[in-house]
Amino acid sequence: MSKSGGNGDRCECIYLDHNATTPVAPQVLEEMLPYFSQKYGNPSSVHAIGRQAKAGLREARARVAALLNVTPEEIIFTGAGTESINLALKGTLFPALLGACGSGAGSNGRAHVITTTVEHHAVSHTLDYLSAFGVEATYLPVDQYGMADPGEVRRAIRPHTKLISIMHANNEVGTIQPVAEIATLAAEYGIPFHIDGVQALGKIPVDLSRLSCTFYSMSAHKIYGPKGVGALFIREGHQLSAIQQGGSQEHGLRAGTENTPGIVGFGKACQLAGERLAVDMERYHRLRTTLLGLLDEVDSVRLNGHPERTLPNTVNLAFAHVDAMTLMLNLSLKGICVSTGSACSVGSLKPSHVLLAMGLNEETAYSSLRFSLGRSNTPEHLEHVADEVKRLVRKLRLVSEARTVGVCGPDCPCYFR
């Protein structure tokens, strides 16, 4: 059990929401601490304290690059995965609109981008914003598993297509997209290809020396690093415009004094992820199989996402005739932390756009719960979780039936004090 709590409280909990965030690994925190007090210099300063900080950035950049099998010069640090995505999209599409670089030549101020209907809001909302400036976006459909078809990508290409942006792995259902095939297609047409790799990094192998994308976005807090740190891989030789102005940090693409402790932590998290990747993948696969087996005993349960081409730590299940939010809150009262989908969509009353894009109806989407496994989880955790889920699903289905005749009393499991 991991310890967590809010408002000064501490509670025992089983944490199964690692796709939302992860705890900072002890080794990561240990490596970060000196940069808050002893090696506190500005990396742009040339004196001894500044050079210490600069050396920390250099090592972190090398560690991130090593996990991706690229050169350190191709890594730009940002403040989040969302910022990395914004930099890739805006830094490519604004120049295309203005015709200020080679990619915009002959476009007559037009820019078209291809993406999918299951992207994270960091992509879709950025494209919504860019539409006000004339960016046209094609949102490709996905199949019942949430997977895009490379053939649809080819058919969507136009003369003024300036970018393809497709996620590596889906944050809600875990489905892994055919990014290698799409990268080959993009290279054939000479179109930059951005991959949102936030959920894939550290969970599956990512070798960008073989995957010919142009950009790859990442976030530290998904791989046991600190929050507030991201990175963007930019393939050598590709031009990108800065989206904020100021100093010359990060090759002039991300102005502002670097978050040195956070970047150092990101580098250490990448080093640990690389060392643990094979073991973690095998372990997550076993735990995922265990959880699916335990919950298979529940009637009328649907697996959302691809059964095989999926992140090894992610399980998304629809429990028929159960409100997933109610189930999630009841599980939370029992010290079990799960999610109804993307943490970035909390507060929205709308059903998951990912599940709707996969063809689920609203009722099924509202009944879906995500379990995302992490390093601290054990088979014993999952047995306890499965027992609680089965107990609560039985009760909530009875409540659903009772509500149809107007019966819902203070002992109802959906009643919160």
C-alpha positions in Angstrom: 0.0 0.0 0.0 1.2 3.5 -0.7 0.6 6.4 1.6 -1.2 9.5 0.3 -3.5 12.1 1.5 -4.7 15.7 1.1 -5.2 18.7 3.4 -2.5 17.3 5.8 -4.2 13.9 6.1 -2.4 10.6 5.5 -4.2 7.5 4.4 -3.4 4.0 3.4 -4.5 3.5 -0.2 -4.0 1.3 -3.2 -3.1 3.6 -6.1 -4.2 2.4 -9.5 -4.1 5.7 -11.3 -0.5 5.8 -12.6 -1.6 7.1 -16.1 -2.7 10.3 -14.3 0.6 10.7 -12.4 3.2 8.7 -10.5 5.0 9.3 -7.2 8.5 10.6 -7.5 11.0 7.7 -7.2 13.3 7.9 -4.1 16.4 7.8 -6.3 14.9 10.7 -8.4 14.2 12.9 -5.3 17.7 12.1 -3.9 19.3 13.3 -7.2 17.2 16.5 -7.3 17.8 17.7 -3.7 21.3 19.2 -4.1 20.0 21.4 -6.9 17.6 23.2 -4.5 20.3 24.2 -2.0 24.0 23.4 -2.9 24.0 23.5 -6.8 21.4 26.2 -7.0 23.0 28.3 -9.7 21.5 29.6 -12.9 22.7 27.3 -15.7 23.3 30.4 -17.9 25.8 31.8 -15.4 29.5 31.2 -16.2 30.7 31.1 -12.6 31.3 27.9 -10.6 27.8 27.6 -9.2 26.3 28.2 -12.6 28.5 25.6 -14.1 27.4 23.0 -11.6 23.8 23.6 -12.6 24.8 23.5 -16.3 26.5 20.2 -15.8 23.3 18.8 -14.2 21.3 19.9 -17.3 23.9 18.3 -19.6 23.7 15.0 -17.8 19.9 15.0 -17.7 19.7 15.7 -21.4 22.0 12.8 -22.1 19.9 10.5 -20.0 16.6 11.5 -21.7 18.3 11.1 -25.1 19.7 7.6 -24.2 16.2 6.3 -23.3 15.1 7.4 -26.8 18.4 6.4 -28.6 18.9 9.9 -30.0 21.5 12.6 -29.5 21.3 15.0 -26.5 21.2 18.0 -28.9 17.8 16.8 -30.2 16.2 17.2 -26.7 14.5 20.4 -25.6 13.3 20.7 -22.0 9.9 22.3 -21.4 7.5 22.8 -18.5 5.1 19.9 -19.3 4.1 17.4 -21.9 1.3 19.9 -22.9 3.9 22.6 -23.5 6.0 20.2 -25.6 2.9 19.4 -27.7 2.1 23.1 -28.1 5.7 23.8 -29.1 5.6 21.1 -31.8 2.2 22.1 -33.2 2.4 25.9 -33.0 6.1 26.0 -33.9 5.4 24.1 -37.1 2.0 25.5 -38.1 2.4 29.2 -37.4 5.4 29.5 -39.8 3.5 27.5 -42.4 0.6 30.0 -42.2 2.9 32.9 -42.5 4.9 31.3 -45.3 8.0 32.3 -43.3 10.0 29.1 -43.8 10.4 26.4 -46.4 7.5 24.3 -45.1 5.2 27.2 -45.9 6.4 28.0 -49.4 3.6 27.8 -51.9 1.0 27.2 -49.2 -0.7 30.6 -49.7 -1.0 31.0 -46.0 -2.8 27.6 -45.6 -1.9 24.9 -43.2 -3.6 21.5 -42.8 -2.9 19.0 -40.0 -4.0 15.4 -39.7 -4.8 13.9 -36.3 -7.3 11.4 -34.8 -10.5 11.6 -32.8 -8.9 10.0 -29.7 -6.0 12.5 -29.1 -5.4 14.1 -25.7 -6.9 17.5 -25.2 -3.4 19.0 -25.3 -3.5 18.2 -29.0 -7.2 18.7 -29.9 -7.6 21.9 -27.9 -4.4 23.3 -29.4 -5.8 22.6 -32.9 -9.1 24.3 -31.9 -7.1 27.4 -30.9 -5.1 27.3 -34.2 -8.3 27.0 -36.2 -8.9 30.7 -35.5 -5.7 31.5 -37.4 -6.7 29.4 -40.4 -5.3 26.0 -39.5 -7.5 23.2 -41.0 -7.6 19.9 -39.1 -8.7 16.5 -40.3 -9.7 14.2 -37.4 -9.4 10.6 -38.5 -11.8 8.0 -37.1 -10.6 5.0 -35.2 -11.9 1.4 -35.0 -13.6 -0.3 -32.1 -10.3 -0.6 -30.3 -9.3 3.0 -30.7 -6.8 2.4 -33.4 -6.2 4.6 -36.5 -5.7 3.2 -40.0 -2.5 4.4 -41.8 -4.5 4.1 -45.0 -6.8 6.8 -43.7 -3.8 9.0 -43.1 -2.7 8.6 -46.7 -6.1 9.4 -48.0 -6.3 12.5 -45.8 -3.1 14.1 -47.1 -3.6 17.3 -49.1 -1.1 19.5 -50.9 -1.0 21.9 -48.0 -0.7 19.3 -45.2 2.0 20.6 -42.9 1.9 18.2 -40.0 0.6 14.8 -38.8 0.1 14.5 -35.1 -0.9 11.1 -33.6 -0.4 9.8 -30.1 1.8 6.7 -29.5 -0.4 5.2 -26.8 -3.8 6.3 -25.5 -4.0 7.6 -22.0 -7.5 6.2 -21.3 -7.6 2.8 -22.9 -3.9 2.0 -23.6 -4.3 1.3 -27.3 -0.9 1.6 -29.1 -1.2 3.3 -32.5 0.7 2.1 -35.6 3.1 5.0 -35.4 5.9 3.2 -37.3 3.7 2.8 -40.4 2.5 6.4 -40.1 6.1 7.7 -39.7 7.1 5.9 -42.9 4.1 7.4 -44.7 4.9 10.9 -43.5 8.5 10.6 -44.6 7.3 9.4 -48.0 5.4 12.7 -48.4 7.9 14.9 -46.6 5.4 15.8 -43.9 6.6 16.4 -40.4 5.2 13.8 -37.9 4.6 14.6 -34.3 4.0 11.8 -31.8 2.5 12.5 -28.4 4.6 10.0 -26.4 3.6 11.1 -22.9 1.9 7.8 -22.0 4.3 5.5 -23.9 7.6 6.7 -22.5 9.0 4.3 -19.9 6.2 1.7 -20.4 7.1 0.3 -23.9 10.4 0.5 -25.9 10.8 3.8 -27.7 13.7 3.9 -30.2 13.6 7.1 -32.2 16.6 6.1 -34.2 14.3 3.6 -35.9 11.0 5.4 -35.6 11.4 8.2 -38.1 9.2 10.8 -36.5 10.0 14.5 -36.4 8.9 15.4 -32.9 8.2 13.3 -29.8 6.6 14.9 -26.7 7.3 13.6 -23.2 6.4 14.3 -19.5 8.5 13.6 -16.4 5.7 12.9 -13.9 4.3 9.9 -15.9 7.6 8.0 -15.3 8.3 8.6 -11.5 9.8 12.0 -12.1 8.6 15.5 -10.9 5.7 17.4 -12.1 6.2 20.6 -14.1 8.9 19.2 -16.5 8.6 17.9 -20.0 10.7 17.5 -23.1 10.4 17.6 -26.8 12.5 15.6 -29.2 13.2 17.5 -32.4 15.0 15.6 -35.1 18.3 17.1 -36.2 18.0 19.3 -39.2 14.3 20.2 -38.7 13.4 23.8 -38.2 10.9 24.9 -35.5 9.9 28.3 -34.4 9.8 29.4 -30.7 6.3 30.1 -29.3 7.6 32.3 -26.5 10.2 35.0 -26.6 12.9 35.9 -24.2 16.4 34.4 -23.6 18.3 31.9 -25.6 17.8 28.9 -23.4 17.1 25.5 -24.9 18.6 26.4 -28.3 16.4 29.5 -28.4 13.3 27.4 -28.5 12.2 27.7 -24.9 13.0 31.0 -23.3 13.2 31.2 -19.5 15.6 30.0 -16.8 15.5 26.2 -16.7 13.9 24.3 -13.9 17.2 22.6 -13.0 16.1 20.4 -10.1 13.1 19.2 -12.1 15.1 18.5 -15.3 17.7 16.6 -13.3 14.9 14.5 -11.8 13.5 13.9 -15.3 16.9 12.7 -16.4 17.2 10.3 -13.5 13.7 9.0 -14.0 14.6 8.2 -17.7 17.7 6.4 -16.6 15.7 4.3 -14.1 13.0 3.7 -16.7 15.6 2.4 -19.2 17.2 0.1 -16.6 13.8 -1.3 -15.4 11.9 -1.3 -18.7 12.0 -5.1 -19.5 11.3 -6.1 -15.9 8.5 -3.5 -15.5 6.8 -4.5 -18.8 6.8 -8.2 -17.9 5.5 -7.5 -14.4 2.8 -5.1 -15.6 1.6 -7.7 -18.1 1.3 -10.3 -15.4 -0.6 -7.9 -13.1 -2.9 -6.8 -15.9 -3.7 -10.4 -16.8 -4.4 -11.1 -13.1 -6.7 -8.1 -12.8 -8.6 -9.0 -15.9 -9.0 -12.6 -14.7 -10.3 -11.5 -11.4 -12.8 -9.0 -12.8 -13.9 -11.4 -15.5 -16.1 -13.0 -12.8 -18.3 -9.8 -12.9 -21.3 -10.1 -15.3 -21.6 -7.8 -18.2 -18.2 -6.3 -18.3 -16.6 -4.9 -21.5 -12.9 -4.4 -22.1 -12.3 -1.0 -23.8 -9.2 -0.8 -26.0 -7.1 -3.3 -27.9 -6.7 -6.6 -26.1 -3.1 -7.0 -27.4 -1.7 -3.8 -28.9 -2.0 -2.0 -25.6 0.1 -0.5 -22.8 0.9 -3.4 -20.4 -0.2 -1.4 -17.3 -3.6 -0.1 -18.5 -7.1 -1.7 -18.1 -10.3 0.2 -19.0 -13.5 -1.7 -18.3 -17.2 -0.8 -18.8 -19.5 -2.2 -16.1 -23.0 -2.3 -17.5 -25.7 -0.5 -15.6 -23.2 1.1 -13.2 -22.3 4.8 -13.0 -18.5 4.8 -13.1 -18.2 8.1 -11.2 -20.2 6.6 -8.3 -18.2 3.4 -8.4 -14.9 5.4 -8.4 -16.0 7.5 -5.4 -17.1 4.5 -3.5 -13.8 2.8 -4.2 -12.0 5.9 -3.0 -13.9 5.7 0.3 -12.3 2.2 0.6 -8.8 3.5 -0.1 -8.7 2.5 -3.8 -7.6 5.1 -6.3 -8.8 4.6 -9.8 -10.1 7.0 -12.6 -13.0 7.4 -15.0 -10.5 8.6 -17.7 -8.1 11.4 -18.3 -7.2 13.4 -15.2 -7.2 16.5 -17.5 -10.9 16.1 -18.0 -11.9 16.0 -14.4 -14.9 18.3 -13.8 -16.4 17.7 -17.2 -19.9 16.2 -17.3 -19.4 15.0 -20.8 -18.6 11.3 -21.5 -15.1 10.4 -22.6 -14.5 11.6 -26.2 -12.1 8.6 -26.6 -14.8 6.0 -25.8 -17.4 7.7 -27.9 -14.9 7.8 -30.9 -14.5 4.0 -30.4 -18.3 3.6 -31.0 -19.5 3.2 -27.4 -22.8 4.8 -26.6 -23.0 7.3 -23.8 -24.3 4.9 -21.2 -21.4 2.6 -21.8 -18.9 5.4 -21.7 -20.3 6.7 -18.4 -19.9 3.2 -17.0 -16.2 2.9 -17.8 -13.4 2.9 -15.3 -9.6 3.0 -15.8 -7.1 1.0 -13.8 -3.5 2.0 -14.5 -0.8 -0.1 -12.7 2.5 1.0 -11.3 5.7 -0.3 -9.6 4.2 -0.5 -6.1 1.2 -2.6 -7.0 1.1 -6.3 -6.1 -1.2 -9.3 -6.8 -2.5 -8.9 -3.3 -3.6 -5.4 -4.0 -5.5 -6.5 -7.1 -7.3 -9.3 -5.3 -8.5 -6.8 -2.7 -9.5 -4.3 -5.5 -11.3 -7.0 -7.4 -13.3 -8.0 -4.3 -14.3 -4.4 -3.6 -15.3 -3.8 -7.3 -17.4 -6.9 -7.4 -19.2 -6.1 -4.1 -19.9 -2.5 -5.2 -21.0 -3.4 -8.7 -23.6 -5.8 -7.3 -24.9 -3.1 -4.9 -24.9 -0.3 -7.5 -26.8 -2.4 -10.0 -29.4 -3.1 -7.3 -29.6 0.6 -6.7 -30.0 1.3 -10.4 -33.0 -1.0 -10.4 -34.4 0.5 -7.2 -34.2 4.0 -8.5 -36.5 3.1 -11.3 -39.3 2.7 -8.7 -38.1 5.7 -6.6 -36.3 3.8 -3.8 -32.9 5.1 -2.7 -32.2 5.3 1.0 -29.4 6.4 3.4 -27.8 2.9 3.2 -27.4 3.1 -0.6 -23.8 2.9 -1.6 -24.2 6.0 -3.8 -25.2 8.0 -0.8 -22.3 10.1 0.5 -22.1 11.9 3.8 
